[in-house]
Amino acid sequence: MLKAMNAEWRATPWERALQAASPNVAGTLEKALAGDDLDFEEGLTLASVEGNDLLALVKVADELRRRVAGERITYVVNRNLNFTNVCIVGCAFCGFSRGPDSPDAYFHSTDTLVAKSLEAVERGATEVCIQGGLPKELDGYYYVELLRAIKARLPELHVHAYSPMEITYGVEKTRLPLREYLLMLKEAGLNSIPGTAAEILDDNVRRSLSPNKLKVRQWIEVVRTAHSLGIPSTSTMMYGHTELPEHWVRHLLLLREIQEETGGFTEFVPLGFIHSQTKLFQSGGARAGRSAHEDLIVHALARVLLHGYIPNIQVSWVKLGFEQSLACLEAGANDFGGTLMEESISKAAGANFGEYVSPGEFRAMIRSIGRIPAERATTYKIRKVFEHADAEERLPLQRVPIFPSANDHAPVTATGY
């Protein structure tokens, strides 16, 4: 149904879409357009929309995006460093972790990770994102020493590292107070942290996903403490597994509450569940990942509920693919994420969208929906706006946006990805 309506949807102004919506949905969206906060019941109304109501949600979310971020779509040139896949936690939704004796287990040396960071900078990266498994014998000071090693060679590189789960593990290993441990990481060169390990911020749902993982209160404590120390973070939500729309709404409202208090979230990133290689799905414990319908609702809902609090909504192209990423960038999102250069966690769970997108490919895809590409820093400072196309721009394989280009030309397929 979505594909049959693509051209019509793309051409529909938000005002007309709002007029065609049901009274309850239209009234809720009008409240959001006026800049008023939506409550749980209003969020739940939007979380289960279909048909004309879905179109109205998407269009209003995109209008709110335009008011906040304009016509630019940003991206960051970065590299992922997954330093080990050995992990004791046993998350049922993860296809990445391995036991220490597994034939494909690895733990990269510090020298290797420094070399990867140097290579990333040579290729234009301004950020490395560091995450990994939790090996049983990990030294609690490993995270600090890795930061020091990278910063000794690359003091200007932004290091975006260590989820709240990893930070909690470091605290347990070192027996230092959380605040003292985070200060030590900051002094060693930590610039920001990923707000992953959030999944769904509901302990009942978390027990079905990973009973050994940190509790909601621990995730919140790490994030709030980091923010209080001047360490910003992203925020995330994993959807498409065992959760219900009510969990999306509560999760987003909790993030809004934290942001109102700390102002430390740089962006919100919905993460669609990649199911095929996970125990959770294979055992019948979860549905088969997110749907295209859910993708649009979650990204648009995030824009509407977080409006006035978290200005940036990012798509995860590794999990969505290019077609759905472009669709969500017309449903309230304004950031394409990072080039990554290396991404192992989603791929191990069954993602099919590779490990790298070049800046030129990002820019070509952004132009295909009539928007202006801009390279940003991790904290969203604009480094360069690309008003005009250049020789580096080319569309990657699997391009084809869900909403066709305004020029109405046939989709272009290119090699190189």
C-alpha positions as CSV (number, residue, x, y, z in Angstrom):
1,M,0.0,0.0,0.0
2,L,2.8,2.4,0.9
3,K,4.5,2.0,-2.5
4,A,1.3,2.4,-4.4
5,M,0.9,5.8,-2.7
6,N,4.4,7.0,-2.9
7,A,4.1,9.8,-5.5
8,E,0.8,11.0,-3.9
9,W,2.2,10.9,-0.4
10,R,5.3,12.9,-1.4
11,A,3.2,15.6,-3.1
12,T,0.7,16.0,-0.3
13,P,1.2,19.2,1.8
14,W,1.1,18.7,5.5
15,E,-1.9,21.0,5.8
16,R,-4.0,18.8,3.4
17,A,-2.8,15.6,5.1
18,L,-3.9,17.1,8.4
19,Q,-7.4,17.9,7.1
20,A,-7.8,14.3,5.9
21,A,-6.9,12.8,9.3
22,S,-9.4,11.6,11.9
23,P,-10.4,14.3,14.4
24,N,-8.5,12.8,17.3
25,V,-5.3,12.5,15.4
26,A,-5.6,15.9,13.8
27,G,-6.2,17.5,17.1
28,T,-3.1,15.8,18.6
29,L,-0.9,16.8,15.7
30,E,-2.2,20.4,15.8
31,K,-1.2,20.6,19.4
32,A,2.3,19.4,18.5
33,L,2.5,22.0,15.7
34,A,1.6,24.7,18.3
35,G,4.7,23.6,20.3
36,D,2.9,22.0,23.1
37,D,4.1,18.8,24.8
38,L,2.1,15.6,24.1
39,D,1.2,13.3,26.9
40,F,1.2,9.5,27.0
41,E,-2.4,9.0,25.7
42,E,-1.8,11.4,22.9
43,G,1.5,9.6,22.0
44,L,-0.3,6.3,22.1
45,T,-2.9,7.6,19.7
46,L,-0.2,8.5,17.2
47,A,1.7,5.2,17.7
48,S,-1.0,3.1,16.1
49,V,-2.0,5.2,13.1
50,E,-2.8,3.9,9.6
51,G,-3.9,5.2,6.3
52,N,-4.7,8.9,6.3
53,D,-3.7,9.2,9.9
54,L,-0.3,7.8,9.1
55,L,0.1,10.2,6.3
56,A,-0.8,13.1,8.6
57,L,1.7,11.9,11.2
58,V,4.5,11.6,8.7
59,K,3.8,15.0,7.1
60,V,3.5,16.9,10.4
61,A,6.7,15.2,11.6
62,D,8.5,16.3,8.5
63,E,7.1,19.9,8.9
64,L,8.4,19.9,12.5
65,R,11.8,18.7,11.2
66,R,11.8,21.5,8.6
67,R,11.1,24.1,11.3
68,V,14.0,22.8,13.5
69,A,16.6,21.6,11.0
70,G,15.7,23.2,7.7
71,E,16.4,21.4,4.5
72,R,19.8,20.0,5.4
73,I,20.5,16.4,6.0
74,T,23.6,15.8,8.0
75,Y,26.1,13.0,8.3
76,V,29.4,12.4,10.1
77,V,32.6,10.7,8.7
78,N,33.5,8.1,11.3
79,R,34.7,4.6,11.9
80,N,33.4,1.9,14.2
81,L,35.9,0.1,16.4
82,N,34.3,-3.1,17.7
83,F,37.3,-4.2,19.8
84,T,36.0,-7.7,20.8
85,N,33.1,-9.9,20.2
86,V,33.7,-12.0,23.3
87,C,30.8,-11.3,25.8
88,I,29.4,-12.9,28.9
89,V,26.0,-11.1,29.0
90,G,24.1,-13.4,26.7
91,C,21.5,-11.0,25.2
92,A,18.9,-13.0,23.3
93,F,18.6,-10.3,20.6
94,C,22.3,-10.3,19.8
95,G,24.0,-12.2,17.0
96,F,27.4,-10.5,17.6
97,S,28.7,-12.1,20.8
98,R,30.9,-15.2,21.0
99,G,32.3,-17.3,23.8
100,P,36.1,-17.0,24.5
101,D,36.8,-20.4,22.9
102,S,34.7,-19.8,19.7
103,P,36.8,-20.1,16.5
104,D,35.6,-16.7,15.3
105,A,36.1,-14.9,18.6
106,Y,38.5,-11.9,18.5
107,F,40.0,-9.3,20.7
108,H,41.9,-6.6,18.8
109,S,45.2,-5.4,20.2
110,T,45.5,-1.7,21.3
111,D,48.1,-1.2,18.5
112,T,45.6,-2.5,16.0
113,L,42.9,-0.1,17.2
114,V,45.2,2.8,17.2
115,A,46.2,1.9,13.6
116,K,42.6,1.7,12.6
117,S,42.0,5.1,14.1
118,L,45.0,6.6,12.2
119,E,43.7,5.1,9.0
120,A,40.2,6.5,9.7
121,V,41.6,10.0,10.1
122,E,43.6,9.7,6.9
123,R,40.3,8.9,5.1
124,G,38.6,12.0,6.5
125,A,37.1,10.7,9.8
126,T,36.5,13.1,12.6
127,E,35.2,10.5,15.0
128,V,35.8,6.9,16.1
129,C,32.9,5.0,17.8
130,I,34.2,2.3,20.2
131,Q,32.1,-0.5,21.6
132,G,32.6,-4.2,22.2
133,G,31.5,-7.2,24.1
134,L,32.1,-7.8,27.8
135,P,34.7,-10.5,28.3
136,K,34.8,-12.1,31.7
137,E,38.5,-11.3,32.4
138,L,38.4,-7.8,31.1
139,D,40.5,-5.4,33.2
140,G,38.3,-2.5,34.4
141,Y,40.9,0.0,33.4
142,Y,41.1,-1.3,29.8
143,Y,38.6,1.4,28.6
144,V,40.8,4.1,30.1
145,E,44.0,2.8,28.7
146,L,42.6,2.4,25.2
147,L,41.4,6.1,25.3
148,R,44.9,7.2,26.4
149,A,46.6,5.2,23.6
150,I,44.3,6.7,20.9
151,K,44.5,10.2,22.2
152,A,48.3,10.1,22.5
153,R,48.5,9.7,18.7
154,L,45.3,11.6,17.7
155,P,44.5,14.3,20.3
156,E,42.0,16.1,18.1
157,L,40.0,13.0,17.2
158,H,36.5,12.8,18.8
159,V,36.2,9.6,20.7
160,H,32.6,8.5,21.0
161,A,32.8,5.4,23.2
162,Y,31.4,2.9,25.7
163,S,27.7,2.3,26.2
164,P,26.1,2.6,29.7
165,M,26.5,-1.2,29.9
166,E,30.2,-1.0,29.3
167,I,30.6,1.9,31.8
168,T,28.6,-0.1,34.4
169,Y,30.9,-3.1,33.8
170,G,34.0,-0.9,34.2
171,V,32.6,0.4,37.5
172,E,32.0,-3.1,38.7
173,K,35.5,-4.2,37.7
174,T,37.3,-1.2,39.3
175,R,34.9,-0.7,42.2
176,L,35.2,3.0,41.7
177,P,32.1,5.3,42.2
178,L,30.4,5.9,38.9
179,R,31.1,9.6,38.9
180,E,34.8,9.1,39.6
181,Y,35.0,6.4,36.9
182,L,33.4,8.7,34.3
183,L,35.7,11.6,35.3
184,M,38.7,9.3,34.7
185,L,37.4,8.3,31.3
186,K,36.8,12.0,30.4
187,E,40.3,13.0,31.5
188,A,41.7,10.1,29.4
189,G,40.0,11.6,26.3
190,L,36.4,10.4,26.3
191,N,34.3,13.0,24.4
192,S,30.9,11.5,24.3
193,I,29.1,8.2,24.8
194,P,26.6,6.2,22.7
195,G,23.2,5.9,24.4
196,T,23.0,2.2,23.4
197,A,22.1,-0.7,25.7
198,A,18.8,1.1,26.1
199,E,16.8,-1.3,24.0
200,I,13.4,-0.6,25.6
201,L,13.5,1.3,28.9
202,D,11.1,-1.0,30.6
203,D,12.4,-3.7,32.9
204,N,9.6,-6.2,32.1
205,V,10.6,-6.0,28.4
206,R,14.3,-6.0,29.2
207,R,13.9,-9.3,31.2
208,S,12.7,-11.1,28.0
209,L,15.6,-9.6,26.0
210,S,18.5,-9.9,28.4
211,P,17.9,-10.7,32.1
212,N,21.6,-10.1,32.8
213,K,21.8,-6.6,31.4
214,L,21.7,-3.4,33.3
215,K,18.4,-2.2,34.7
216,V,16.5,0.9,33.5
217,R,17.6,2.8,36.7
218,Q,21.2,2.0,36.0
219,W,21.0,3.2,32.4
220,I,19.4,6.4,33.5
221,E,22.0,6.9,36.2
222,V,24.9,6.5,33.8
223,V,23.5,8.9,31.3
224,R,22.5,11.5,33.8
225,T,25.9,11.4,35.5
226,A,27.7,11.6,32.2
227,H,25.6,14.6,31.2
228,S,26.3,16.3,34.5
229,L,30.0,16.0,33.8
230,G,29.7,17.6,30.4
231,I,29.9,14.3,28.5
232,P,27.0,14.3,26.0
233,S,25.4,11.2,24.7
234,T,23.1,9.9,22.0
235,S,19.8,8.2,22.8
236,T,18.4,5.1,21.2
237,M,15.5,2.7,21.2
238,M,15.3,-0.8,19.7
239,Y,12.0,-1.7,18.2
240,G,10.5,-4.6,16.3
241,H,10.9,-7.5,18.8
242,T,8.6,-8.1,21.8
243,E,7.6,-4.6,22.6
244,L,4.3,-2.8,22.0
245,P,3.5,0.8,20.9
246,E,2.9,1.8,24.5
247,H,6.5,0.9,25.2
248,W,7.7,3.2,22.4
249,V,5.7,6.1,23.9
250,R,6.9,5.5,27.5
251,H,10.5,5.2,26.3
252,L,10.4,8.5,24.3
253,L,8.7,10.4,27.2
254,L,11.4,9.1,29.6
255,L,14.1,10.4,27.2
256,R,12.2,13.7,27.0
257,E,12.2,13.9,30.8
258,I,15.9,13.3,31.0
259,Q,16.6,15.8,28.3
260,E,14.6,18.5,30.0
261,E,16.7,17.9,33.1
262,T,20.2,17.6,31.6
263,G,20.1,18.8,27.9
264,G,22.8,16.2,27.2
265,F,21.3,14.2,24.4
266,T,22.7,15.2,20.9
267,E,20.2,13.0,19.0
268,F,17.7,10.1,19.1
269,V,18.4,7.0,17.0
270,P,15.6,4.4,16.4
271,L,17.2,1.0,16.0
272,G,15.1,-1.6,14.1
273,F,15.6,-5.1,15.4
274,I,17.7,-7.2,13.1
275,H,16.2,-10.7,13.8
276,S,17.4,-13.4,11.5
277,Q,20.6,-14.6,13.4
278,T,19.4,-14.0,16.9
279,K,18.3,-16.5,19.6
280,L,15.3,-14.4,20.5
281,F,13.8,-14.8,17.0
282,Q,15.0,-18.3,16.3
283,S,13.4,-19.5,19.6
284,G,10.0,-17.9,18.7
285,G,10.4,-15.2,21.3
286,A,10.1,-12.2,19.0
287,R,8.5,-11.1,15.8
288,A,10.5,-11.0,12.5
289,G,11.9,-7.5,13.0
290,R,10.4,-4.2,12.2
291,S,8.1,-3.5,9.4
292,A,8.2,-0.5,6.9
293,H,5.0,0.7,8.6
294,E,6.7,0.7,12.0
295,D,9.8,2.4,10.6
296,L,7.7,5.4,9.5
297,I,5.7,5.6,12.7
298,V,8.6,5.3,15.1
299,H,10.7,8.0,13.4
300,A,7.8,10.3,13.0
301,L,6.5,9.7,16.5
302,A,10.0,10.5,17.9
303,R,10.1,13.8,16.0
304,V,6.6,14.8,17.4
305,L,7.1,13.6,21.0
306,L,10.7,15.0,21.3
307,H,10.0,18.3,19.5
308,G,11.5,21.1,21.5
309,Y,13.8,18.8,23.4
310,I,16.0,16.6,21.1
311,P,16.5,18.4,17.8
312,N,18.1,15.6,15.8
313,I,16.5,12.3,14.7
314,Q,19.0,10.0,13.1
315,V,18.3,7.0,10.8
316,S,20.3,3.8,11.1
317,W,21.1,2.9,7.5
318,V,22.8,-0.3,8.5
319,K,19.5,-1.6,10.0
320,L,17.0,0.1,7.6
321,G,18.8,0.0,4.3
322,F,18.9,2.9,1.9
323,E,15.3,2.9,0.7
324,Q,13.8,2.9,4.2
325,S,16.4,5.4,5.5
326,L,15.4,7.9,2.8
327,A,11.7,7.3,3.6
328,C,12.3,8.1,7.3
329,L,14.3,11.2,6.3
330,E,11.0,12.4,4.8
331,A,9.1,11.4,8.0
332,G,10.8,13.6,10.5
333,A,14.4,12.5,10.6
334,N,17.2,14.9,9.7
335,D,20.5,12.9,10.1
336,F,21.9,10.0,8.0
337,G,24.3,8.8,10.7
338,G,27.9,7.9,10.0
339,T,30.0,6.4,7.3
340,L,31.1,3.8,9.8
341,M,33.9,2.2,7.6
342,E,33.5,-0.9,9.8
343,E,30.4,-2.2,11.5
344,S,30.1,-5.7,12.9
345,I,27.2,-5.8,15.4
346,S,24.3,-5.3,13.0
347,K,25.9,-7.4,10.3
348,A,26.4,-10.3,12.8
349,A,22.7,-10.2,13.6
350,G,21.8,-10.6,9.9
351,A,21.8,-7.0,8.4
352,N,22.4,-6.9,4.7
353,F,23.5,-3.4,4.1
354,G,27.3,-3.6,4.4
355,E,29.9,-1.8,6.4
356,Y,30.6,1.5,4.7
357,V,29.0,4.3,2.8
358,S,31.3,7.0,1.4
359,P,30.5,10.7,2.0
360,G,29.9,11.1,-1.8
361,E,27.3,8.3,-1.7
362,F,25.6,9.9,1.3
363,R,25.4,13.2,-0.5
364,A,24.0,11.7,-3.7
365,M,21.3,9.9,-1.8
366,I,20.4,13.1,0.1
367,R,20.0,15.0,-3.2
368,S,17.8,12.3,-4.5
369,I,15.0,13.5,-2.2
370,G,15.7,17.1,-2.9
371,R,17.6,18.0,0.3
372,I,21.0,19.6,1.0
373,P,23.8,17.4,2.4
374,A,26.1,18.7,5.1
375,E,28.9,17.1,7.0
376,R,28.8,17.5,10.7
377,A,30.9,16.9,13.8
378,T,29.7,14.4,16.4
379,T,28.0,17.2,18.4
380,Y,26.3,18.5,15.3
381,K,28.4,21.5,14.6
382,I,28.3,21.9,10.8
383,R,31.7,21.3,9.1
384,K,30.7,21.8,5.5
385,V,27.5,22.4,3.5
386,F,27.5,20.9,0.0
387,E,25.2,23.3,-1.9
388,H,26.2,21.8,-5.3
389,A,27.1,18.2,-6.4
390,D,30.7,17.3,-7.0
391,A,32.6,14.5,-8.7
392,E,32.7,12.3,-5.6
393,E,28.9,12.0,-5.5
394,R,27.4,8.7,-6.8
395,L,24.4,6.7,-5.9
396,P,25.2,3.4,-4.2
397,L,23.8,0.0,-5.1
398,Q,20.2,-0.5,-3.7
399,R,19.4,3.2,-3.8
400,V,15.7,3.5,-4.9
401,P,14.0,5.7,-2.2
402,I,10.5,4.8,-1.1
403,F,9.4,8.3,-2.1
404,P,10.5,8.9,-5.7
405,S,12.5,11.9,-6.6
406,A,10.7,15.1,-7.4
407,N,12.2,15.0,-10.9
408,D,10.3,11.7,-11.5
409,H,13.1,10.0,-13.3
410,A,13.8,6.3,-13.3
411,P,15.8,5.1,-10.3
412,V,19.6,5.0,-10.9
413,T,21.6,2.0,-9.9
414,A,25.3,2.3,-9.4
415,T,28.1,0.1,-8.3
416,G,30.5,0.8,-5.5
417,Y,28.5,-0.6,-2.5
